[in-house]
């Protein structure tokens, strides 16, 4: 069983990254194979709205996002992780999501064949996660991924400050374990 983690954060070792790693460790502890991608390091292009995916069923751009989507298709479960930028996902995550347009056209919303977890961290305590969750939920549903309850953490601006919350990494590990359990049952 493959669990794919996709990081939309530019900070390795940052709050989002630490939580994603903990969730992947939880999945791995249950026997899952895990693979992690850093979108900020991917050489890629945004969606060109060329319409070729309408007829071909796939994006004609061939780059690292293509490889990530190919791996995602093989995955039994998916974890997306993004810090909050202007009440939404980062530009790297949005580029990745936009390149999922071929799946939108295939309308896999009724399939819900694999579970998906979303993890997000915001600097402001008063952050409203509504917009960011909606973006990810629509993306998951378009790919036939059943959204699981998100892990949302507010008030963590400094790098690795999530470690100040003793339960945060444990919540992420537990969510990774539950993700594998949901797929197996």
C-alpha atoms as an extended CHARMM CRD file, in Angstrom:
* protein
*
       185  EXT
         1         1  UNK       CA              0.0000000000        0.0000000000        0.0000000000  PROA      1               0.0000000000
         2         2  UNK       CA              1.4350000000        3.3460000000       -1.0870000000  PROA      2               0.0000000000
         3         3  UNK       CA              0.6980000000        6.5870000000        0.7720000000  PROA      3               0.0000000000
         4         4  UNK       CA              1.8010000000        9.7300000000       -1.0550000000  PROA      4               0.0000000000
         5         5  UNK       CA              2.5910000000       12.9380000000        0.8250000000  PROA      5               0.0000000000
         6         6  UNK       CA              2.7250000000       16.1960000000       -1.1070000000  PROA      6               0.0000000000
         7         7  UNK       CA              4.2060000000       19.2610000000        0.5350000000  PROA      7               0.0000000000
         8         8  UNK       CA              3.2360000000       22.7190000000       -0.6680000000  PROA      8               0.0000000000
         9         9  UNK       CA              5.5770000000       24.4050000000        1.7810000000  PROA      9               0.0000000000
        10        10  UNK       CA              8.8160000000       26.0910000000        0.7450000000  PROA      10              0.0000000000
        11        11  UNK       CA             10.3720000000       25.3040000000        4.1510000000  PROA      11              0.0000000000
        12        12  UNK       CA             11.9750000000       21.9380000000        4.7320000000  PROA      12              0.0000000000
        13        13  UNK       CA             11.9450000000       21.3340000000        8.4630000000  PROA      13              0.0000000000
        14        14  UNK       CA              9.1540000000       23.8720000000        8.9290000000  PROA      14              0.0000000000
        15        15  UNK       CA              5.8490000000       23.3400000000       10.6940000000  PROA      15              0.0000000000
        16        16  UNK       CA              3.9800000000       21.9180000000        7.6960000000  PROA      16              0.0000000000
        17        17  UNK       CA              6.8940000000       19.6580000000        6.8090000000  PROA      17              0.0000000000
        18        18  UNK       CA              7.1920000000       18.2940000000       10.3590000000  PROA      18              0.0000000000
        19        19  UNK       CA              3.4770000000       17.4890000000       10.4800000000  PROA      19              0.0000000000
        20        20  UNK       CA              3.5350000000       15.8170000000        7.0580000000  PROA      20              0.0000000000
        21        21  UNK       CA              6.5240000000       13.7140000000        8.1210000000  PROA      21              0.0000000000
        22        22  UNK       CA              4.7080000000       12.6470000000       11.2880000000  PROA      22              0.0000000000
        23        23  UNK       CA              1.6100000000       11.6180000000        9.3050000000  PROA      23              0.0000000000
        24        24  UNK       CA              3.7610000000        9.6490000000        6.8630000000  PROA      24              0.0000000000
        25        25  UNK       CA              5.5600000000        7.9930000000        9.7930000000  PROA      25              0.0000000000
        26        26  UNK       CA              2.1820000000        6.9700000000       11.1810000000  PROA      26              0.0000000000
        27        27  UNK       CA              1.2250000000        5.4130000000        7.8450000000  PROA      27              0.0000000000
        28        28  UNK       CA              4.5980000000        3.7060000000        7.5820000000  PROA      28              0.0000000000
        29        29  UNK       CA              4.2010000000        2.2530000000       11.0810000000  PROA      29              0.0000000000
        30        30  UNK       CA              1.1810000000        0.3720000000        9.7370000000  PROA      30              0.0000000000
        31        31  UNK       CA              3.1830000000       -1.2030000000        6.9180000000  PROA      31              0.0000000000
        32        32  UNK       CA              2.5050000000        1.3870000000        4.2050000000  PROA      32              0.0000000000
        33        33  UNK       CA              5.1450000000        2.3880000000        1.7180000000  PROA      33              0.0000000000
        34        34  UNK       CA              5.4210000000        6.1880000000        1.7080000000  PROA      34              0.0000000000
        35        35  UNK       CA              6.6440000000        8.6700000000       -0.8610000000  PROA      35              0.0000000000
        36        36  UNK       CA              6.9900000000       12.4060000000       -0.3130000000  PROA      36              0.0000000000
        37        37  UNK       CA              7.1520000000       15.2150000000       -2.8590000000  PROA      37              0.0000000000
        38        38  UNK       CA              8.2340000000       18.8540000000       -2.3250000000  PROA      38              0.0000000000
        39        39  UNK       CA              6.3490000000       20.9910000000       -4.8070000000  PROA      39              0.0000000000
        40        40  UNK       CA              8.6010000000       24.0070000000       -4.1660000000  PROA      40              0.0000000000
        41        41  UNK       CA             11.4900000000       22.0120000000       -5.6530000000  PROA      41              0.0000000000
        42        42  UNK       CA              9.5820000000       20.6800000000       -8.6750000000  PROA      42              0.0000000000
        43        43  UNK       CA             10.4440000000       21.9820000000      -12.1080000000  PROA      43              0.0000000000
        44        44  UNK       CA              7.0130000000       22.5710000000      -13.5590000000  PROA      44              0.0000000000
        45        45  UNK       CA              4.6130000000       24.8170000000      -15.3860000000  PROA      45              0.0000000000
        46        46  UNK       CA              1.1650000000       25.9920000000      -14.3880000000  PROA      46              0.0000000000
        47        47  UNK       CA             -1.9560000000       25.0260000000      -16.3160000000  PROA      47              0.0000000000
        48        48  UNK       CA             -2.0020000000       26.7350000000      -19.7160000000  PROA      48              0.0000000000
        49        49  UNK       CA             -5.7650000000       26.2900000000      -20.2210000000  PROA      49              0.0000000000
        50        50  UNK       CA             -4.9970000000       24.8450000000      -23.6480000000  PROA      50              0.0000000000
        51        51  UNK       CA             -7.9400000000       22.4330000000      -23.4970000000  PROA      51              0.0000000000
        52        52  UNK       CA             -5.9460000000       19.4370000000      -24.7080000000  PROA      52              0.0000000000
        53        53  UNK       CA             -6.9170000000       17.4630000000      -21.5970000000  PROA      53              0.0000000000
        54        54  UNK       CA            -10.5580000000       17.7100000000      -22.7000000000  PROA      54              0.0000000000
        55        55  UNK       CA             -9.8870000000       15.4090000000      -25.6330000000  PROA      55              0.0000000000
        56        56  UNK       CA             -6.8380000000       13.4220000000      -24.5550000000  PROA      56              0.0000000000
        57        57  UNK       CA             -7.7250000000       12.8880000000      -20.8840000000  PROA      57              0.0000000000
        58        58  UNK       CA             -4.2800000000       13.9460000000      -19.7200000000  PROA      58              0.0000000000
        59        59  UNK       CA             -2.1490000000       17.0660000000      -19.5110000000  PROA      59              0.0000000000
        60        60  UNK       CA              0.1950000000       17.4870000000      -22.4600000000  PROA      60              0.0000000000
        61        61  UNK       CA              2.8160000000       19.1920000000      -20.2840000000  PROA      61              0.0000000000
        62        62  UNK       CA              5.5180000000       16.7230000000      -19.3170000000  PROA      62              0.0000000000
        63        63  UNK       CA              7.3930000000       17.7710000000      -16.1870000000  PROA      63              0.0000000000
        64        64  UNK       CA              7.7620000000       16.8170000000      -12.5370000000  PROA      64              0.0000000000
        65        65  UNK       CA              4.0620000000       17.4150000000      -11.7970000000  PROA      65              0.0000000000
        66        66  UNK       CA              3.2880000000       14.7680000000      -14.4200000000  PROA      66              0.0000000000
        67        67  UNK       CA              5.4470000000       12.3270000000      -12.4600000000  PROA      67              0.0000000000
        68        68  UNK       CA              3.7270000000       13.2370000000       -9.1840000000  PROA      68              0.0000000000
        69        69  UNK       CA              0.2810000000       12.6430000000      -10.6990000000  PROA      69              0.0000000000
        70        70  UNK       CA              1.4230000000        9.2690000000      -12.0730000000  PROA      70              0.0000000000
        71        71  UNK       CA              2.5460000000        8.2800000000       -8.5680000000  PROA      71              0.0000000000
        72        72  UNK       CA             -0.6840000000        9.6400000000       -7.1100000000  PROA      72              0.0000000000
        73        73  UNK       CA             -2.6930000000        7.3680000000       -9.3870000000  PROA      73              0.0000000000
        74        74  UNK       CA             -0.8870000000        4.3660000000       -7.8880000000  PROA      74              0.0000000000
        75        75  UNK       CA             -1.3900000000        5.5410000000       -4.3000000000  PROA      75              0.0000000000
        76        76  UNK       CA             -3.9090000000        4.0030000000       -1.9320000000  PROA      76              0.0000000000
        77        77  UNK       CA             -4.0610000000        7.1930000000        0.1630000000  PROA      77              0.0000000000
        78        78  UNK       CA             -2.9700000000       10.8150000000       -0.2080000000  PROA      78              0.0000000000
        79        79  UNK       CA             -1.8090000000       13.5060000000        2.2000000000  PROA      79              0.0000000000
        80        80  UNK       CA             -1.6210000000       17.1380000000        1.0700000000  PROA      80              0.0000000000
        81        81  UNK       CA              0.1110000000       19.6360000000        3.3210000000  PROA      81              0.0000000000
        82        82  UNK       CA              0.2470000000       23.3950000000        2.8400000000  PROA      82              0.0000000000
        83        83  UNK       CA              0.7510000000       26.4080000000        5.0390000000  PROA      83              0.0000000000
        84        84  UNK       CA             -1.8380000000       29.1480000000        4.7000000000  PROA      84              0.0000000000
        85        85  UNK       CA             -0.9240000000       31.9420000000        2.2840000000  PROA      85              0.0000000000
        86        86  UNK       CA             -3.6160000000       34.6390000000        1.9940000000  PROA      86              0.0000000000
        87        87  UNK       CA             -6.3140000000       32.2690000000        3.3070000000  PROA      87              0.0000000000
        88        88  UNK       CA             -5.4630000000       29.5580000000        0.7770000000  PROA      88              0.0000000000
        89        89  UNK       CA             -2.8100000000       27.0670000000       -0.2930000000  PROA      89              0.0000000000
        90        90  UNK       CA              0.6330000000       28.1780000000       -1.4440000000  PROA      90              0.0000000000
        91        91  UNK       CA              1.3460000000       28.9670000000       -5.0910000000  PROA      91              0.0000000000
        92        92  UNK       CA              3.1990000000       25.6550000000       -5.4320000000  PROA      92              0.0000000000
        93        93  UNK       CA              0.1860000000       23.6890000000       -4.1990000000  PROA      93              0.0000000000
        94        94  UNK       CA             -2.2090000000       25.7470000000       -6.3230000000  PROA      94              0.0000000000
        95        95  UNK       CA             -0.1210000000       25.0440000000       -9.4370000000  PROA      95              0.0000000000
        96        96  UNK       CA             -0.2600000000       21.3390000000       -8.6130000000  PROA      96              0.0000000000
        97        97  UNK       CA             -4.0250000000       21.4600000000       -8.0410000000  PROA      97              0.0000000000
        98        98  UNK       CA             -4.6190000000       23.4140000000      -11.2470000000  PROA      98              0.0000000000
        99        99  UNK       CA             -2.7070000000       20.7860000000      -13.1950000000  PROA      99              0.0000000000
       100       100  UNK       CA             -5.3200000000       18.2640000000      -12.0250000000  PROA      100             0.0000000000
       101       101  UNK       CA             -7.6970000000       19.6810000000      -14.6480000000  PROA      101             0.0000000000
       102       102  UNK       CA             -7.7350000000       16.3960000000      -16.6500000000  PROA      102             0.0000000000
       103       103  UNK       CA             -9.2400000000       14.6610000000      -13.6150000000  PROA      103             0.0000000000
       104       104  UNK       CA            -11.8990000000       17.3530000000      -13.2720000000  PROA      104             0.0000000000
       105       105  UNK       CA            -12.9910000000       16.5870000000      -16.8130000000  PROA      105             0.0000000000
       106       106  UNK       CA            -13.0950000000       12.8550000000      -16.0530000000  PROA      106             0.0000000000
       107       107  UNK       CA            -15.4700000000       13.5550000000      -13.1370000000  PROA      107             0.0000000000
       108       108  UNK       CA            -14.2190000000       10.9890000000      -10.6330000000  PROA      108             0.0000000000
       109       109  UNK       CA            -16.2070000000       12.6020000000       -7.8140000000  PROA      109             0.0000000000
       110       110  UNK       CA            -18.5070000000        9.6080000000       -7.4180000000  PROA      110             0.0000000000
       111       111  UNK       CA            -15.6630000000        7.0790000000       -7.0790000000  PROA      111             0.0000000000
       112       112  UNK       CA            -14.0760000000        8.1210000000       -3.7620000000  PROA      112             0.0000000000
       113       113  UNK       CA            -11.6880000000        5.1920000000       -4.0320000000  PROA      113             0.0000000000
       114       114  UNK       CA             -8.9710000000        6.3830000000       -1.6620000000  PROA      114             0.0000000000
       115       115  UNK       CA             -8.8330000000        8.4680000000        1.5070000000  PROA      115             0.0000000000
       116       116  UNK       CA             -7.1680000000       11.8650000000        1.5550000000  PROA      116             0.0000000000
       117       117  UNK       CA             -5.8630000000       13.8980000000        4.4660000000  PROA      117             0.0000000000
       118       118  UNK       CA             -5.1610000000       17.6200000000        4.4410000000  PROA      118             0.0000000000
       119       119  UNK       CA             -2.7490000000       19.2550000000        6.8770000000  PROA      119             0.0000000000
       120       120  UNK       CA             -2.4070000000       23.0130000000        7.1970000000  PROA      120             0.0000000000
       121       121  UNK       CA             -0.5850000000       25.4550000000        9.4340000000  PROA      121             0.0000000000
       122       122  UNK       CA             -1.2680000000       29.1820000000        9.8010000000  PROA      122             0.0000000000
       123       123  UNK       CA              0.6690000000       31.9210000000       11.5280000000  PROA      123             0.0000000000
       124       124  UNK       CA             -2.3570000000       33.8450000000       12.8240000000  PROA      124             0.0000000000
       125       125  UNK       CA             -4.4300000000       32.4270000000       15.6610000000  PROA      125             0.0000000000
       126       126  UNK       CA             -7.5440000000       33.9510000000       14.0980000000  PROA      126             0.0000000000
       127       127  UNK       CA             -7.0760000000       32.1860000000       10.7320000000  PROA      127             0.0000000000
       128       128  UNK       CA            -10.2560000000       31.0570000000        9.0320000000  PROA      128             0.0000000000
       129       129  UNK       CA             -9.4290000000       27.8040000000        7.2200000000  PROA      129             0.0000000000
       130       130  UNK       CA            -12.6880000000       27.7780000000        5.2140000000  PROA      130             0.0000000000
       131       131  UNK       CA            -11.1770000000       28.8610000000        1.8800000000  PROA      131             0.0000000000
       132       132  UNK       CA             -8.1660000000       26.6020000000        2.0190000000  PROA      132             0.0000000000
       133       133  UNK       CA            -10.2480000000       23.5750000000        3.0060000000  PROA      133             0.0000000000
       134       134  UNK       CA            -12.7150000000       24.2250000000        0.1920000000  PROA      134             0.0000000000
       135       135  UNK       CA             -9.9130000000       24.3300000000       -2.3840000000  PROA      135             0.0000000000
       136       136  UNK       CA             -8.4940000000       21.0240000000       -1.1800000000  PROA      136             0.0000000000
       137       137  UNK       CA            -11.9090000000       19.3760000000       -0.8140000000  PROA      137             0.0000000000
       138       138  UNK       CA            -12.8950000000       20.1970000000       -4.4100000000  PROA      138             0.0000000000
       139       139  UNK       CA             -9.5200000000       18.9040000000       -5.5940000000  PROA      139             0.0000000000
       140       140  UNK       CA             -9.8710000000       15.6590000000       -3.6310000000  PROA      140             0.0000000000
       141       141  UNK       CA            -13.4060000000       15.0510000000       -4.8680000000  PROA      141             0.0000000000
       142       142  UNK       CA            -12.3480000000       15.7290000000       -8.4640000000  PROA      142             0.0000000000
       143       143  UNK       CA             -9.7570000000       12.9720000000       -8.1820000000  PROA      143             0.0000000000
       144       144  UNK       CA            -12.0990000000       10.4980000000       -6.4990000000  PROA      144             0.0000000000
       145       145  UNK       CA            -10.3770000000       10.9610000000       -3.1260000000  PROA      145             0.0000000000
       146       146  UNK       CA            -12.5580000000       10.8230000000       -0.0200000000  PROA      146             0.0000000000
       147       147  UNK       CA            -11.6290000000       13.7760000000        2.2190000000  PROA      147             0.0000000000
       148       148  UNK       CA            -10.8980000000       12.8150000000        5.8040000000  PROA      148             0.0000000000
       149       149  UNK       CA            -11.1250000000       15.4070000000        8.6040000000  PROA      149             0.0000000000
       150       150  UNK       CA             -8.3490000000       17.9810000000        8.1300000000  PROA      150             0.0000000000
       151       151  UNK       CA             -5.6030000000       18.7110000000       10.6410000000  PROA      151             0.0000000000
       152       152  UNK       CA             -5.5190000000       22.4880000000       11.0530000000  PROA      152             0.0000000000
       153       153  UNK       CA             -3.1110000000       24.3520000000       13.3170000000  PROA      153             0.0000000000
       154       154  UNK       CA             -3.2090000000       28.1170000000       13.8880000000  PROA      154             0.0000000000
       155       155  UNK       CA             -0.7230000000       30.3730000000       15.6660000000  PROA      155             0.0000000000
       156       156  UNK       CA              2.5620000000       28.8170000000       14.4960000000  PROA      156             0.0000000000
       157       157  UNK       CA              4.6760000000       31.2950000000       12.5400000000  PROA      157             0.0000000000
       158       158  UNK       CA              8.2720000000       30.5340000000       13.4700000000  PROA      158             0.0000000000
       159       159  UNK       CA              9.9840000000       27.5970000000       11.8100000000  PROA      159             0.0000000000
       160       160  UNK       CA              9.4790000000       24.3890000000       13.8350000000  PROA      160             0.0000000000
       161       161  UNK       CA              7.3390000000       26.2140000000       16.4340000000  PROA      161             0.0000000000
       162       162  UNK       CA              4.7630000000       23.4270000000       16.0090000000  PROA      162             0.0000000000
       163       163  UNK       CA              7.0520000000       21.4920000000       18.3490000000  PROA      163             0.0000000000
       164       164  UNK       CA              5.7960000000       23.8210000000       21.1080000000  PROA      164             0.0000000000
       165       165  UNK       CA              2.4520000000       21.9930000000       20.8890000000  PROA      165             0.0000000000
       166       166  UNK       CA              3.1990000000       18.5600000000       22.3610000000  PROA      166             0.0000000000
       167       167  UNK       CA              0.0990000000       16.9950000000       20.8130000000  PROA      167             0.0000000000
       168       168  UNK       CA              0.4910000000       18.2770000000       17.2370000000  PROA      168             0.0000000000
       169       169  UNK       CA              2.9190000000       15.6660000000       15.9180000000  PROA      169             0.0000000000
       170       170  UNK       CA              1.0300000000       12.9390000000       17.7430000000  PROA      170             0.0000000000
       171       171  UNK       CA             -2.2230000000       14.0660000000       16.1010000000  PROA      171             0.0000000000
       172       172  UNK       CA             -0.5040000000       13.9010000000       12.7020000000  PROA      172             0.0000000000
       173       173  UNK       CA              0.9170000000       10.4070000000       13.4080000000  PROA      173             0.0000000000
       174       174  UNK       CA             -2.4980000000        9.2070000000       14.5280000000  PROA      174             0.0000000000
       175       175  UNK       CA             -4.0870000000       10.6350000000       11.3750000000  PROA      175             0.0000000000
       176       176  UNK       CA             -1.5370000000        8.7630000000        9.2430000000  PROA      176             0.0000000000
       177       177  UNK       CA             -2.3520000000        5.5420000000       11.0850000000  PROA      177             0.0000000000
       178       178  UNK       CA             -6.0920000000        6.1260000000       10.6400000000  PROA      178             0.0000000000
       179       179  UNK       CA             -5.6180000000        6.8580000000        6.9470000000  PROA      179             0.0000000000
       180       180  UNK       CA             -4.0640000000        3.4280000000        6.4060000000  PROA      180             0.0000000000
       181       181  UNK       CA             -6.7240000000        1.7900000000        8.5960000000  PROA      181             0.0000000000
       182       182  UNK       CA             -9.5200000000        3.3550000000        6.5430000000  PROA      182             0.0000000000
       183       183  UNK       CA             -8.0080000000        2.0410000000        3.3190000000  PROA      183             0.0000000000
       184       184  UNK       CA             -7.5640000000       -1.4680000000        4.7100000000  PROA      184             0.0000000000
       185       185  UNK       CA            -11.1350000000       -1.7850000000        6.0070000000  PROA      185             0.0000000000
